[in-house]
Amino acid sequence: MNRSPALPPRQVFLVLTATRWAPVGLVIGLFALVARERGLSVAETVTYTAFQGIAVLLLELPTSGLADALGRRPLLVVAGVINVVCALAYLVAHSFWAFAAAATLMGVYRALDSGPLEAWYVDAVHATDPDAEVAGDLAAQGTVTGVTIAAGSLVSGGLVAWHPWRDHSPLLLPLLLFVALCVGHLVATLTLLHEPPRTRPVGGTTHLTAAVRDTPRVVAGAVRLVGHNRVLAGIIAVELGWCAALVVFEQLLPIRLAELVGGPEEAGRWVGPVAAAGWGVFAAGSSLAGRCQHRIGVARTAILARVLNGAGAAAMGLATGPVGLVAAYLATYGLHGGAGVAHNALLHREATATNRATVLSLNSLVFFAAASAWAPVLGLVGEHGGVPTAMVVGGLASILGLLGYLPALLRPTAGRRIDRP
């Protein structure tokens, strides 16, 4: 049987990037509103999201060998199936543990989906031209991701406002479309992504077993690396505070917005456009940070962005109306983009070719651990002290992250880096 000609790798790469992130745009902020509408308390709504972070935390390193064991295409197909099951789980969830199960599936999906598509594309390009430069296409992927998420957010808000089924919640239609788009991404992966058999090693299961067995050694090596580099330890420790603000503007925002506009259904009209605008200011903040780094230095830019981002999160808690809340959110999210640029620059400045992957993995692990810890804490504060109080607490805790950047500020850029793995 003849198969239709395959699309060029770049086109497949960007199309699958769009189909991957379009469903995400539909549900940014929506899951919290759905949980509240279905009876979960503030604490339960914020806490169940921690299960996603825990799943990623536990699986990120052990699953690093799956691409070698299964091949990139099979792994993406497995991830796509889990994504569809996850979407269905969110659709039918009506209790804390049901939402927690859905969040866990989302975490498993994220752990499996992180990296294989990019790896497939780079390998596909280098198979025909080993010297080909892919940086431009990877940048294009970032643009497609941002535009697709923003478009999905706008569509979500429009669907909630449309509300064609008066006998059902206005939040239902975006959820149904979310399921459909997840199925669409799986079909697109099966249809468009082709992988030469030679890219799947004969000893694939050996790679997987080795990756799982090697996880404790990698973690121990990362801990030793941080122990020998006070600057790197401080940079990574910033995540412990930063994630408090993350919970504020990602998890508590829709809950507080619902309080201010009269309920989850009305908030659903706001969340989509607000999220779309957030991606715009995120990009602007990232660009501004790049300019600030040249003027005042990377460490000072990181400290400034960390302080202002935390202050913005606290200001969200002080806002007394929806317009003020949204304005504070947009400022905070723009600063989040700027803070990320400076933070990553500091990480790469401390890393070397021999330990860069370890440094980035450790930072990611600390990020997910901190986010998973802050979610239930701020959820309980919001439940008993009010959501505005939780926002202020999260923002102020985030500002303390600046302390982690002080060693980088006080040490000259030309200082020695530790090359131990």
Buried (B, 14 or more C-beta within 10 A) or exposed (E): EEEEEEBEBBEBBBBBBBBBBBBBBBBBBBBBBBBBBBEBBBBBBBBBBBBBBBBBBBBBBBBBBBBBBBBBBBBBBBBBBBBBBBBBBBBEBEBBEBBBBBBBBBBBBBBBBBBBBBEBBBBBBEEEEEEEEBEEBEEBBEEBBBBBBBBBBBBBBBBBBEBEEEEEBBBBBBBBBBBBBBBBBBEBBEEBBEBEEEBBEEEBEEBBEBBBEBBEEBBEBBEBBBEEBEBBBBBBBBBBBBBBBBBBBBBBBBBBBBBBBEEBBBBBBBBBBBBBBBBBBBBBBBBBBBEBBEEEBBBBBBBBBBBBBBBBBBBBBEBEEBEBBBBBBBBBBBBBBBBBBBBBBBBEBBBEEEBEEBBBBBBBBBBBBBBBBBBBBBBBBBBEEBBBBBBBBBBBBBBBBBBBBEBBBEBEEEEEBBEBB
